[in-house]
């Protein structure tokens, strides 16, 4: 049975329906250029280990003050650990490695925006969520618009298959996390959930950084500000919103939000990196927004999902 005590995890919550998607998209889209700037001063796994360490520290303080409940079953612990690995290690780890290996942040954004298509293909079989024809049209239209933004910027070239394969691995990680969370996730206090999941990320990334990277970091005001943004805005706020929206609504509708990320990342790259958007990109952005709107509003009937939630 689904835990009804989580105030965020309700379909009727107007904040989740209207405000949370906008905030999430702004924070998530900005994370691409911000991470790209931060990676100028630290190697990828070292950067992530530092990010996770600060996040765990802040959450540890919050946990000590609030004393929220811990997961009550082995299933709940397992769900937190699995989702933590898929998001923190696979998605973020492989994304950072791909950017360091030479992939443009906009190309990375495009690849991970394929997530709604994967969710649409896998959701009927794995979580019993039926995706109708109108939503498929919306998802594909959004993907075409998102690709148009990136083609208009002329940033679709990569030097080798390695960075692309890493980006595809990141795509698999975030897709699997959303599907697993929807089918098996148990509503938890956000402090507890984030603390466990970022601890998982640190436990995996810190040893790998020590073994395979030079751990030198060029500490300066720019790096510190990029790190602060990623800790507070991405690690603490955006991930909490993503998982809350996933629990509250249909996973394919939540996944369709990621089609906004490439246009958003392109816009944020202009703000942070001075990359100018040509006029074609703005038209393509409009197409992407239209597609996401169709996908998010298209009616669909859900098949019953047996034992998809356990207390």
Secondary structure, DSSP 8 states (H G I E B T S, - for coil): ---TT-TT--TT-HIIIIIHHHHHHHHHHHHHHHHHHHTTSB-HHHHHHHHHHHHHHHHHHHHHHH------SHHHHHHHHHHHIIIIIIIIIHHHHHHHTT--HHHHHHHHTTHHHHHHHHHHHHT-B---HHHHHHHHHHHHHHHHHHHHHT----S-HHHHHHHHHHHHHHHHHHHHHHHH-----HHHHHHHHHHHHHHHHHHHHHHHS---B---HHHHHHHHHIIIIIIIIIHHHHHHHHHHS-HHHHHHTTHHHHHHHHHHHHHHH-----HHHHHHHHHHHHHHHHHHH----B---TT----
